């Protein structure tokens, strides 16, 4: 490899020029060196075990109206649903029986009392039944400090809240100016999660109209400076009823967004060697094989969907969402089989805490 290329990878920092170059390079040699290095950094920091989380899509009811999202409040074509308490507990029991020790409860954003209590009761029940051996991640949007605290006390230990983009101008273009959406509040919510000692996850959408390479480089810098424990990031994909308008200049093809997403994952692995990085479902909407590619270039988490099949078609954040007809058992079987084509193995029976979070605790 050219000296300059080795230098770029070995001395990688968050400067915009190097990151932009690595995101856009046409050099096959440099691309492949980036992916190889990310894989080896992953292996020597988090190991070759891929952590599994059972994804439960609790409800598609949402009070927000994010322009890009298929279940936004203003999309009246979406049939709304909410799983009941027992259905959620049945999913958790399925996860346990199938050697998963971690579930993600995801939902559209609501902050009414009923919803807050319901999540609290689910968390309490999981804590009671599994004595802390089933680790719960919540992904239920921006909430007040009081709610985050209540859910933490009920037993949630991880929270995923994407920043979507670290660029305030782009954030404003992605969200309506209705007083409910603000970059500042999103950031404040993330700070609160960290303060409450959640394992904190964030992430961005990649390839939205108008997003520049410099913005993506700044997103990586943001994730590093914020010191996240977990990241889920993936390509932006149009939804027929939630389309972002094209930008006058920058509109990437699906193929370009996929390629950029893989490079972002690889770069983040180099910048944050011991965090957990998910191979997001959106990748697979572009290429059936893409989540495996993400694992080959630095990701170490997958979230097999274990939501009951009858709800799957109603939780569509974007078009072509994969796996709507594949049940939890088939999904787990798929990962067990497919991971054997990589150098990784599924981490059955493990909760898979991010090493980064544990190291932060030691260093404090
Ligand atoms: N394309 C890709 N990702 C999307 N999300 C929502 N809508 C889309 C879309 N159209 C992502 C957002 C959100 C997460 C739950 O799903 O990043 O935070």
Boltz pocket constraint, residues with backbone or C-beta under 6 A from the ligand:
constraints:
  - pocket:
      binder: B
      contacts: [[A, 68], [A, 69], [A, 70], [A, 162], [A, 164], [A, 204], [A, 205], [A, 234], [A, 235], [A, 236], [A, 237], [A, 238], [A, 239], [A, 242], [A, 282], [A, 317], [A, 318]]
      max_distance: 6.0
